[in-house]
Amino acid sequence: MTEPVIFAIRHLSAAAGFNVRKKLTKYKPDLVLIEGPANANDMLPWFCHKQTRLPIAILSYTTQEPLHTLLYPFAQYSAEYQAISWAYEHNIPCRFMDVPSDILLSLIQAKEQGLKQEQEDVYTKDTTNIYTSLEQTLEQSFDSIYERSLEQLEQDYDVKAYEFGQQIRLHSHDDKFDYALNHVREAYMKRSIVEAQLQGFNKIFCVCGAYHAPALKQNEPLSDSEFEQLNKFSISTNITLMPYSYYHLSKQSGYGAGNNAPAYFDFVWQALKLGDYAKASYLYLSHLCQSQRQQGYFVSTAHFIDAIKLANTLAYLRNSKYPTLEDLKDAAITCIAQGNAAALSVAFASVDIGKKIGKLPTNVSRTALQDDFYKQLKNLKLEKYCTFENITLDLDLRENLKVKSQDSAFLDLNRSFFFNRLRVLNIDFARQTKYKSDAIWGESWNLRWSEESEIQIVESALLGETIKLAATFALKEQANNCTDIASASAVFEEAFLCGLTQVCEYALKALQKLSVNTAAIEEISKCMYKLANTIKYGSLRKFNQNDTLTALLEQFYLRACLILAQACICDDKAANDVIESIERINKVQIDLNFLDQQCWVDLLKDISNRDDLNTKCSGFAMAILIERGLIDENLLNMELSRRLAKGVAADLGAAYFEGLAQKNRYSLILRLSLWKILDNYLQSLDDEEFKRALVFLRRTFSEFKASEKSDIAENLGQIWGLNQQQVSKVLMSDENLTSIDDFNFDDI
Amino acid sequence: MSNLQRLPAEQQYQQELEALIANEQDTIPTNWKMSPRSVLKYICGGKAGKLDITPKYIGNKRLVEICIATLVTDRALLLLGEPGTAKSWLSEHLAAAINNDSSKVVQGSAGTTEEHIRYSWNYAMLIAKGPSKQALVKSPIFRCMESGSIARVEEISRCASEVQDALISILSEKRMSIPELNEDVAANKGFSIIATANTKDKGVNEMSAALKRRFNIVILPTPSDIKSEIDIVQTRIAQLAQNFELKAIAPNKNIIEQVVTVFRELRDGVTLDGKQKLNTTSSVLSTAEAISLLSNSMALAASFGSGQIEAYDLASALQGAIVKDEEKDSLYFKEYLENVMKKRGSAWSELYQACRELN
């Protein structure tokens, strides 16, 4: 029996992909084994389907909490994919040989639990340390080291990679859990090889990560009893093949596997196929120049040539034949962006990562969530919107009385729920835009399908079997992570928009727990406003007012009534926020009649009477009382005369008037007696006091409209017995203000 | 020891340069004295045979690599950076290592003329004999073109634009024409220019796009972390103390750390832990400034004090460096003293008290 060939690779390396194909063609094996979950073997035919476009990924996840996932991404140039497609082209059997994902996930779960229990044990010596110390010694990133020492090798890639794996194994010390996990996996893979040999395969070719390669040669396979024991570990999991994107690939990178620049390695792959590694630099830099030009920068061919020259010299200084990505980037910064790295950041992102998105034939293994998504699209009659074009859809959330069935009567409402749920799951299919009118029953959504959306759906599959369940799970998670009532009420609002009554309850409970420690009037009033809106417009979304919600609102209302007076002791800057809060609470009280009105009115009276509070707040409280018709003219006049009296500081009086004038200006203008009081007050001031008061009053009246000002002029004209137009003319001109030019504003 | 106030780099580090040349293993570019890798070793430190090479530039080694690679490709190099980020320092050492000659310098200023870049005439001879090679007074750049070596132009952005433009043809054609003699001088291999420019002076004489195109531009940053800045200050202080024969005891690490901390915080407008925002002062608080501040304090302490830098010496030096002429600076520094330094605990209390008294 011939020894199997163990081909050591780095995942997602172009050189590995190129060399594995070369070696396969030379060796002509009768079986190809790949490092990957054995329970994904059924998916292998899809890899080479003519409609499949890479990158794709195998995703496996636990169906119950705690959530754990396993991801095996493949790019066009991945050694695994190249080996699979070679086997397919030559009609040679091909299999995955690693531990099935259901068992591996349960082992990972066990590991996490073990780590939790031994928290005090800190494992400092793990494999990552080897890589970082390598980086420190050679003063470059591991990616560069790898590129210089392995990726650029012209021959014996697998031999060097094997050696590299062996050295890493020798010098790294993982914690005992990782060690055990790797040990089990390697023994399992070895067993797969031995089994294949027993089945009569004679020339076996294995593709596996460099780290595991030495173990596959040296270690013992899993014994029968161990194998049986391992099989007991299986837990309930799902496994699926999904389209993937270069963007996602770039986020998956770590030392052992993956790369930050999947598109760059695509260039390397193209260059290798052309038989000239140096072409990769040209491809990369020319794309970079192009991308930079598209953003409006000037980049000439001369810049390009200079950058190539510099990159080659940098490579030479580091003893490598060809520039690495790092060399190319540094050269580009120096020659193209004139030393300014920030100018190239967008180009780097787009050329390093690229926009490539994978694709699978439509009938490939779908997750339950994907099935549910397409079922809902059909039920909600949205299939025709599933295009790459941007289509706007207007929804009318009201019941459609012209149709017979319940489903079609609330079709648009259900669509809105669906879109909102997708939004919560970060599935970028529908985006809400502004509706053409202010009607609260109308919504407008922009619909656009993209391949990225498919990936997002598969990713959400971890959260639940259906869109509804997944959204429920996601929102509950959010509710659990809330630390203040603002975020908790936001979760409640989301749940309300998604039509998830159960989650609404859940979020309310979270909100209630958090409310105990909240004592900021602004936060409370904002939260009340949000909750009250759901009661007010709830019926539109078939949301029923429930006891928890009313109880919570009552609780907030009471708290607000208790702390509001205290909050009014503040400076002028803060007073505006307090006034907004008062306004919000007032609106909520008007909308919801179960909130005790008397308590609110008493409080407002107290605020408007007290002298120790911010006078603007007092004035505003008075304004609300007037609006509610609780103050007669005499009372108002009395209060105003008290506030606007000679001897009271001018700014305090003016601020009171400013607060008062925030509301029902028209009714204020109509009250002639009020203007008499103001007139009397101003008459009573001496010159210096008048100047001061003028500054503040002018600010107050700056918010009045021209027509309102002219009405005031009419009032004053009547008081002074003058013609309205004359008064108006004098009042509206700025000439009279020259006298306050020498006023010292610094004292204010 | 030499009596010169300051030795050029190639003399000061003669021993190291000789050792590097003696231990050369790589190919040497035409007209260079050593290989690019040895130049890198000279600047960033390492070992040549048995001799330890002291690091001249402490910071991102990659930047030095880019500088050297630029000069290998016979492109010109432009070093940009705030004042005190070791631009001239790096340019001098690069020239010293590559040519063993860092003295071919044109100092850019408002008074620099085209003649300083190209050539001028010995007028007595010109009048007596007419234009001739003997009457020609060559600029440092001219001489570098002939010998195939590196010329330095300091503060290039302070030159008027017509003077800057004179460089364009030299850098692109690598020739200089002398119409008076009907001659044309071509540059030998190895000729290049290292220019430096200050980012704080940006806009004084903005460099033209055509000229910028002919340079590879490397921006030198302020030291990225406090540790490397302390290293830089400590190394330079030790060297200066030796040069000036200062009798004071070199400041201990604690004092250097305090100065560097104050400088970094006021420069970046935020405390080192990133928790508190500060107002930045208008004064230039570079690493070079910190070095000169400390060497001044040493001189003060040696000449008029106890020979050891006291908190009082340090405080008055800090005051001088930070509070330049503007009213605001004094205000911001006072704020800094009260809000940050006061709360730093006993290690800082002495310095705080001393600064407090001055304010």
HADDOCK unambig.tbl for C-alpha pairs under 7 A between the chains (distance, minus, plus):
assign (segid A and resid 309 and name CA) (segid B and resid 73 and name CA) 6.76 0.50 0.50
assign (segid A and resid 310 and name CA) (segid B and resid 69 and name CA) 6.14 0.50 0.50
assign (segid A and resid 310 and name CA) (segid B and resid 70 and name CA) 6.13 0.50 0.50
assign (segid A and resid 310 and name CA) (segid B and resid 73 and name CA) 6.78 0.50 0.50
assign (segid A and resid 313 and name CA) (segid B and resid 69 and name CA) 5.36 0.50 0.50
assign (segid A and resid 314 and name CA) (segid B and resid 65 and name CA) 6.85 0.50 0.50
assign (segid A and resid 314 and name CA) (segid B and resid 66 and name CA) 6.68 0.50 0.50
assign (segid A and resid 314 and name CA) (segid B and resid 69 and name CA) 5.79 0.50 0.50
assign (segid A and resid 317 and name CA) (segid B and resid 37 and name CA) 6.31 0.50 0.50
assign (segid A and resid 334 and name CA) (segid B and resid 216 and name CA) 5.64 0.50 0.50
assign (segid A and resid 334 and name CA) (segid B and resid 217 and name CA) 5.33 0.50 0.50
assign (segid A and resid 334 and name CA) (segid B and resid 218 and name CA) 6.03 0.50 0.50
assign (segid A and resid 335 and name CA) (segid B and resid 216 and name CA) 5.40 0.50 0.50
assign (segid A and resid 335 and name CA) (segid B and resid 217 and name CA) 6.83 0.50 0.50
assign (segid A and resid 338 and name CA) (segid B and resid 216 and name CA) 6.78 0.50 0.50
assign (segid A and resid 338 and name CA) (segid B and resid 217 and name CA) 5.06 0.50 0.50
assign (segid A and resid 339 and name CA) (segid B and resid 217 and name CA) 5.05 0.50 0.50
assign (segid A and resid 339 and name CA) (segid B and resid 218 and name CA) 4.98 0.50 0.50
assign (segid A and resid 339 and name CA) (segid B and resid 219 and name CA) 5.52 0.50 0.50
